[in-house]
Amino acid sequence: MTDLKICLVSSEVAPLAKTGGLADVAAGLGRYLKTAGHDVRIFMPFYDRQSYDDVTFESLGEAQDVRVDHFGDSGFTFSVKLTVLPGSDVPIYCVVCPELFDREELYGSYSDEHVRFGLLNRAVLETCQRLGWAPDVFHCNDWHTGLLPLYLKTHYGWDQLFRESKTMLTIHNIGYQGTFSTDALKDLGLDEHANLFYQEDYREGFVNFLKTGLIYSDWLTTVSDTYAREIQTEEFGMGLEEILQRRAGALTGIVNGVDYEDWSPETDPLINHNYSADDLSGKAKNKADLIEVFHLDVPMDAPLIGCVSRLTGQKGFELLLDILPVLLRQENMGFLILGSGEEKYEQYFQWLRDAFPTKVGVYKGYNNELAHKIEAGADVFLMPSRYEPCGLNQMYSLRYGTVPVVRGTGGLADTVVRFDPATGVGTGFVFQDFDVDQLHAEMRRCLQTWKDQGAWSHLIQNGMRQDFSWEKQGLLYEQLYRSLATVQQ
C-alpha cells in the first residue's frame, strides 16, 4: 500500500510552542503517521520569543527570503527553518518572519493577527512549491489555517503540482473563529476574491477564517463524535451550525489520541513513584507527596480531588462556586487546582484556599511537572465543562487510575462511561445537564463510592484498561486521508 504524503499545518506544536491541546495533537498525530511509514511534514510559525531548548534548527535552502507581494501594506519576506520533532524524526518546517511572529504571546489582540496567520497559510504553499512536494492531503487545524483551502483554489489554482491535493480542516474548538473586518481582505491579497467569502457576513462588514475553511475544505473533522453532533446545534455551533448541517456528510468526529510515552504512570519521569494497574502502591506514595507539596492536612484514607484547567467559563467553574464549600465542610476530603484565567475564578479559588487552608491547595499558572503529579497523586479528577470538544485530561486521568467526574458533553461523553456499582461497568462519574444540582448529586455518588474500596479498585482498573493511544486514534485519520487522496493502492 502506497505511503501517503501529509502536510500538517498548525499554529502550535508541542513542545516547541504550546498553549493548549492543539499542540499535543499536532505532535502526537505527526509521530504516529511517521511511524506508520507516511511522508508527514509539519508546518508552524517560528515564534522568536519561545524557548527552543535542546532544539537544533537548520535553514531550508529552498525557502530563504521568499517574498510574498500584495500582502499587508507592502508585502512580507519569510524564510523557513527546519528541525525535527523531539523524540522522533518528523520534520518540522518553521516559518520565520520576525515582523509577525516575534511577539510576547503566541496569540493576542494584535491589529495584524489576520496577516500573521494569513502569511502562515501562504508560506506553506510557497514552500511546497519550492520543494516540488505535492501533499495528498493538507491537514489544516483551527481558524489559523482556515484560509489555506481558499488560497489553494485561488492564488495557487494554476499550479498543476497541487492538482490532486485535497484539504481537510479539523475544528479543535469552535469558540475561536478568527473574525476580522472586510478590510482584512486587501491585506491578505484576497480583495479580488471577496465574492468567495460568506456573503451575509461580508455585507455586515466582516469575514470569518474558520467559516471560510468549513466552506472550502474537502473534508471536515472535529475532535469527538459527540462534538461533531453538538456543533450542528444552535447551543454549541457558535453561529456556524447551519454550514455544518449542510456539510454533515463530510464531517467526521475523531477523539484525540494520547501520547502514552509522555502520559503513563509506568514510565512518567515527572512523578516520584511509578506504578501500574498491577501494582498501585506507587499511587498512594504520589498522593502523600502531593499532600506535602501543598502543605495540606488530608488523611490518606480521604479522597483527594484534583483539577488542572484554564479558569474560564467554558470549563464550568460556575457550577462549583456553591458546591465546593459545602462538600469541604461536610466531607473528609481535599481539593487541589492548578490553573489561571479569568480573575473572578482566580479570586474564588484563592478565597477557597483561605477558607479551608488544610484542605485546599491552589497553584496559579501552569506547571507541567505539577500537572503530572496531580494526575498521579489525586484520587478524583474534576471536569464539569460547559462544553468540551475533546479534552485530554480525562484520558490522562483514566490511565493514571484517577477517576474522572465529568459533564457528558463532547469528548467527555465519548471517553468516560458512568459507573454502575451493580454491574461494575463504567470508568467514572458523569452528569448530563449543565446544572448545579446534577453536579452536586454526581459528586455525592463519587464520594459514596469511594467508601467502598472494593468497588473503587474495580473502577480504577476499568479506567486504566482504556486505550486512547495514537496507534488507535491515528488509524482513523489514516483511513480518512486514504479515502480523500488520489493514491495508487
C-alpha positions in Angstrom: 0.0 0.0 0.0 1.5 3.3 -1.1 2.5 5.7 1.6 0.7 9.0 2.0 2.1 12.5 1.8 0.5 14.5 4.6 1.1 18.2 5.3 0.1 19.0 8.9 -0.4 22.7 9.4 -0.8 24.0 13.0 -0.3 27.3 14.8 1.4 25.4 17.7 3.2 22.1 18.1 4.4 20.6 21.4 7.0 21.0 22.8 8.2 23.9 20.5 5.1 26.1 21.2 2.1 25.2 23.2 -0.9 27.0 24.7 -3.3 24.0 24.7 -4.3 20.6 23.4 -3.8 21.5 19.8 -0.1 21.4 20.2 -0.2 17.9 21.7 -2.5 16.7 18.9 -0.2 18.0 16.1 2.8 16.3 17.7 1.1 13.0 18.5 -0.6 12.6 15.2 2.6 13.6 13.4 4.6 10.9 15.3 2.0 8.3 14.6 1.9 9.0 10.8 5.7 8.9 10.6 5.9 5.6 12.5 3.2 4.2 10.1 5.5 4.9 7.2 4.0 8.1 5.7 5.7 11.2 4.5 4.4 13.6 7.0 5.7 17.2 7.4 4.6 19.7 9.9 4.4 23.4 9.3 4.2 26.0 12.1 5.3 29.6 12.8 8.7 30.3 14.3 7.9 32.3 17.4 11.0 34.2 18.3 10.1 34.6 22.0 9.7 30.9 22.5 12.4 28.9 24.3 13.7 26.2 22.0 16.0 24.4 24.5 17.8 21.4 23.0 16.3 22.0 19.6 18.6 22.4 16.6 17.5 24.3 13.5 19.0 24.5 10.0 18.0 26.8 7.2 15.9 25.3 4.4 17.9 26.3 1.4 14.9 26.2 -1.0 12.9 28.7 1.1 15.1 31.6 2.2 14.0 35.2 1.8 10.8 34.3 0.0 8.9 37.5 -0.9 5.0 37.5 -0.8 3.9 40.6 -2.6 0.4 42.2 -2.4 0.2 41.1 1.2 -0.1 43.6 4.0 0.9 47.2 3.4 3.9 46.3 1.3 4.4 42.6 1.3 6.4 40.3 3.6 9.5 38.2 3.3 9.8 34.9 5.1 12.3 32.1 5.4 12.0 28.5 6.7 14.0 26.8 9.4 13.9 23.0 9.6 14.1 20.9 12.7 12.7 17.5 13.8 10.0 16.9 16.4 11.8 15.9 19.6 11.8 12.2 20.2 11.1 11.4 16.6 12.3 12.0 13.0 9.2 14.0 12.0 10.4 17.1 10.1 9.0 20.5 11.2 9.2 23.5 8.9 9.1 26.7 10.9 8.0 29.8 9.1 10.4 32.7 10.1 9.0 36.2 9.9 10.1 38.3 12.9 7.9 41.2 12.0 4.8 38.9 12.5 5.9 36.2 14.9 8.2 38.0 17.4 5.5 38.8 19.9 5.1 38.5 23.6 2.3 35.9 23.2 1.6 33.3 20.5 -1.9 34.8 20.0 -3.3 38.2 21.1 -5.5 41.1 20.2 -2.9 42.2 17.6 -4.2 44.5 14.9 -2.4 42.3 12.3 -3.5 38.9 13.6 -5.1 38.2 10.3 -1.9 39.0 8.5 0.2 36.8 10.8 -1.7 33.6 10.1 -2.6 34.5 6.5 1.1 34.5 5.9 1.5 31.1 7.5 -1.0 29.7 5.0 0.8 31.3 2.1 4.2 30.3 3.3 3.1 26.6 3.5 2.1 26.6 -0.2 5.0 28.7 -1.3 7.4 26.3 0.4 5.7 23.2 -1.0 6.1 24.7 -4.5 9.8 25.3 -4.0 10.3 21.8 -2.7 8.3 20.3 -5.6 6.3 18.5 -2.9 2.6 17.8 -3.6 0.8 16.5 -0.4 -2.0 14.1 -0.9 -3.7 16.0 2.0 -3.2 19.4 3.5 -4.4 18.8 7.1 -5.4 22.2 8.5 -6.1 22.9 12.1 -8.4 25.6 13.6 -9.1 29.1 12.3 -5.4 30.0 11.9 -5.2 27.7 8.9 -8.7 28.2 7.6 -7.7 30.3 4.5 -5.3 27.6 3.1 -8.1 25.7 1.2 -9.2 29.0 -0.4 -5.7 30.1 -1.3 -5.2 26.7 -2.8 -8.2 27.2 -5.1 -7.4 30.9 -6.0 -3.8 32.0 -5.8 -2.4 28.5 -6.4 -5.2 27.0 -8.6 -3.0 27.4 -11.6 -0.2 25.1 -10.3 -0.6 21.6 -11.5 1.7 20.5 -8.7 -1.4 20.6 -6.4 -4.0 19.3 -8.9 -4.7 16.2 -6.8 -4.1 17.6 -3.4 -7.0 17.5 -1.0 -7.7 19.6 2.1 -9.1 18.6 5.5 -9.8 21.0 8.3 -10.0 20.0 12.0 -12.1 22.0 14.4 -10.5 21.8 17.8 -12.6 24.5 19.4 -15.4 26.2 17.5 -15.4 29.1 20.0 -12.4 30.5 18.3 -13.1 31.5 14.7 -10.8 34.3 13.5 -13.2 37.0 12.7 -11.9 40.2 11.1 -13.2 43.3 9.2 -13.6 43.0 5.5 -10.7 45.5 5.2 -8.5 42.5 6.0 -9.1 41.1 2.5 -6.8 43.7 1.0 -4.1 42.8 3.5 -4.5 39.2 2.6 -4.4 39.7 -1.1 -7.9 38.4 -1.4 -9.8 41.5 -2.2 -10.4 40.3 -5.7 -12.0 37.2 -4.3 -14.4 38.9 -1.9 -17.3 37.1 -3.7 -16.0 33.8 -2.4 -16.4 34.7 1.3 -19.7 34.1 3.1 -21.7 36.9 1.7 -24.1 37.5 4.6 -21.0 38.2 6.8 -19.4 40.3 4.1 -22.4 42.6 3.9 -22.3 43.0 7.6 -18.6 44.0 7.4 -16.6 41.0 8.5 -15.0 37.8 7.3 -14.5 34.6 9.3 -11.4 32.4 8.7 -12.9 29.3 10.3 -16.1 29.6 8.4 -14.2 30.0 5.1 -12.3 26.9 5.9 -15.5 25.0 6.5 -16.8 26.0 3.2 -13.8 25.2 1.0 -12.1 22.2 2.7 -12.7 18.9 1.0 -13.4 17.2 4.4 -14.0 18.4 7.9 -13.2 16.7 11.2 -13.6 17.6 14.8 -12.2 16.0 17.9 -15.0 13.7 19.1 -18.2 12.1 17.7 -20.4 13.8 20.2 -18.9 17.3 19.5 -19.5 16.6 15.8 -23.2 16.3 16.5 -23.2 19.1 19.1 -21.7 21.8 16.8 -24.6 21.3 14.4 -26.9 22.7 17.0 -27.6 26.3 18.0 -26.4 25.6 21.5 -22.9 24.6 20.5 -22.5 25.7 16.9 -21.5 29.3 17.8 -23.2 30.6 14.7 -21.7 28.0 12.3 -24.4 25.3 12.8 -26.2 25.9 9.5 -23.0 25.5 7.5 -22.1 22.4 9.5 -25.5 21.0 9.0 -25.1 21.5 5.2 -21.7 19.8 5.3 -22.7 17.0 7.7 -22.0 14.4 5.1 -18.3 15.5 5.0 -17.9 15.8 8.8 -16.2 13.2 11.0 -15.6 13.1 14.7 -12.4 11.5 15.9 -11.3 11.6 19.5 -7.8 12.9 20.1 -5.1 10.4 20.9 -3.0 10.4 23.9 0.8 10.1 23.8 1.4 7.4 26.4 5.1 7.9 26.1 4.5 11.2 27.9 1.4 10.3 30.0 1.7 6.9 31.6 2.3 6.2 35.3 4.6 3.2 34.4 7.3 5.4 32.8 6.4 9.0 33.7 9.8 10.7 34.7 8.0 13.7 36.3 6.4 11.7 39.1 8.4 10.4 42.1 6.9 6.9 42.2 6.0 4.9 39.0 3.2 2.4 39.2 0.9 0.3 37.1 -2.5 -1.4 37.2 -0.9 -4.5 38.5 0.9 -2.6 41.3 -0.8 0.6 42.5 1.4 1.1 45.6 3.2 4.0 43.9 -0.1 5.9 43.5 -0.5 6.2 47.3 3.1 7.4 47.6 2.4 10.1 44.9 -0.7 11.1 46.9 1.4 11.6 50.0 3.9 13.6 48.1 1.2 15.8 46.7 -0.3 16.5 50.1 3.1 17.5 51.3 3.8 19.8 48.3 0.6 21.7 49.0 1.0 21.7 52.8 -2.4 20.0 53.4 -3.7 18.0 56.3 -5.7 15.4 54.4 -5.7 11.8 55.6 -4.6 9.2 53.2 -7.9 7.4 53.5 -9.8 10.6 52.4 -10.3 11.3 48.7 -8.1 14.0 47.1 -9.8 15.7 44.2 -7.7 17.4 41.6 -8.2 19.8 38.7 -5.8 21.1 36.0 -7.5 23.6 33.8 -7.8 27.1 32.2 -10.0 29.0 34.6 -12.7 30.1 32.1 -16.4 29.9 31.8 -16.1 27.1 29.2 -14.7 24.8 31.9 -17.9 25.0 34.1 -16.4 26.5 37.2 -19.6 28.5 38.0 -21.2 25.2 38.9 -18.6 24.7 41.7 -18.9 28.1 43.4 -21.6 26.9 45.9 -20.9 23.1 45.8 -17.2 23.0 46.9 -17.6 24.9 50.2 -20.5 22.6 51.2 -18.5 19.4 50.3 -15.4 20.6 52.1 -17.4 21.4 55.3 -19.4 18.1 55.3 -16.9 15.6 53.8 -13.5 14.4 54.8 -11.7 15.3 51.5 -9.1 17.5 49.9 -9.2 19.7 46.8 -6.3 20.9 44.5 -6.4 23.1 41.5 -3.7 24.2 39.0 -4.6 26.9 36.5 -5.1 30.5 35.6 -7.5 32.5 33.6 -10.5 34.8 34.4 -9.9 36.9 37.5 -13.2 36.1 39.2 -12.3 32.4 39.2 -8.7 33.0 40.4 -10.1 35.1 43.2 -12.7 32.5 44.1 -10.1 29.6 44.4 -7.8 31.8 46.5 -10.8 32.6 48.8 -11.5 28.8 49.0 -7.9 28.2 49.9 -8.0 30.8 52.6 -11.3 29.4 53.9 -10.0 25.8 54.0 -6.2 26.1 54.4 -5.7 22.5 55.4 -8.0 21.0 52.8 -7.4 23.2 49.6 -4.3 23.7 47.5 -4.1 26.3 44.7 -1.3 26.8 42.1 -1.9 29.9 39.9 -0.4 29.4 36.5 0.7 26.3 34.6 3.4 23.9 35.7 3.8 20.8 33.6 5.6 18.7 36.2 2.9 19.6 38.8 0.2 18.7 36.3 1.7 15.2 36.1 2.0 14.9 39.8 -1.7 15.9 40.2 -2.8 13.2 37.7 -0.7 10.6 39.6 -1.5 11.7 43.2 -5.1 12.7 43.1 -7.9 10.1 43.5 -10.5 12.1 41.5 -10.2 14.4 38.6 -12.9 17.1 38.1 -14.0 18.4 34.7 -17.5 20.0 34.8 -17.2 21.6 31.4 -19.9 23.7 29.8 -18.6 22.3 26.6 -15.5 20.3 25.8 -14.6 19.4 22.2 -12.4 16.6 23.2 -10.5 17.1 26.4 -7.2 15.3 27.2 -7.1 15.4 31.0 -9.9 12.9 31.5 -8.0 10.4 29.3 -4.8 11.1 31.2 -6.7 10.5 34.4 -8.1 7.2 33.3 -4.5 6.0 32.5 -3.3 7.2 36.0 -6.1 5.5 37.9 -7.5 8.9 38.8 -11.3 8.7 38.5 -12.9 11.4 36.4 -16.0 13.3 37.2 -17.2 15.0 34.0 -20.2 16.5 32.3 -21.5 14.3 29.5 -20.6 16.7 26.6 -18.2 16.5 23.6 -15.2 14.2 24.1 -16.0 13.8 27.8 -19.2 11.9 26.8 -17.2 9.8 24.3 -14.4 8.8 26.7 -15.9 8.4 30.2 -18.7 5.9 30.9 -20.8 6.4 34.0 -20.0 3.8 36.7 -22.7 1.4 37.7 -21.8 -0.3 41.0 -24.4 -3.0 40.4 -22.8 -4.2 37.2 -19.2 -3.0 37.7 -19.4 -1.3 34.3 -18.0 2.2 33.8 -14.9 4.3 34.2 -16.1 7.5 36.0 -18.9 9.7 37.1 -21.0 11.6 34.5 -23.7 14.2 34.8 -25.7 15.3 31.8 -27.1 18.8 32.1 -25.1 22.0 32.9 -26.8 22.1 36.3 -25.6 22.7 39.8 -27.8 20.1 41.4 -26.8 17.4 38.9 -23.1 18.0 39.5 -23.7 18.0 43.3 -25.5 14.7 43.1 -22.8 13.1 41.0 -20.1 14.3 43.3 -22.0 12.7 46.2 -22.2 9.5 44.2 -18.5 9.6 43.7 -17.7 10.2 47.4 -20.1 7.5 48.4 -18.5 5.0 46.0 -15.1 5.9 47.5 -16.2 4.5 50.8 -16.5 1.1 49.1 -12.8 0.5 48.3 -13.6 -2.8 46.5 -15.9 -1.0 44.0 -13.3 1.8 43.8 -10.5 -0.5 43.0 -12.6 -2.1 40.2 -13.4 1.3 38.9 -9.7 2.2 38.7 -8.9 -1.0 36.9 -11.7 -0.3 34.3 -10.2 3.1 33.6 -6.6 2.0 33.4 -7.5 -0.6 30.7 -8.8 2.0 28.3 -6.8 2.6 25.1 -6.8 6.1 23.6 -3.4 5.8 22.1 -2.4 7.4 18.8 -1.9 3.9 17.5 -5.7 3.5 17.7 -6.9 7.0 17.0 -4.3 7.8 14.4 -5.5 4.9 12.3 -8.9 6.6 11.9 -7.2 9.7 10.5 -5.1 7.5 8.2 -8.3 5.9 6.8 -9.8 9.3 6.2 -6.7 10.5 4.4 -6.8 7.4 2.1 -10.4 8.0 1.3 -9.6 11.6 0.3 -6.3 11.1 -1.5 -5.7 10.0 -5.1 -3.1 7.4 -4.3 -2.1 4.3 -6.2 -3.1 1.4 -4.0 
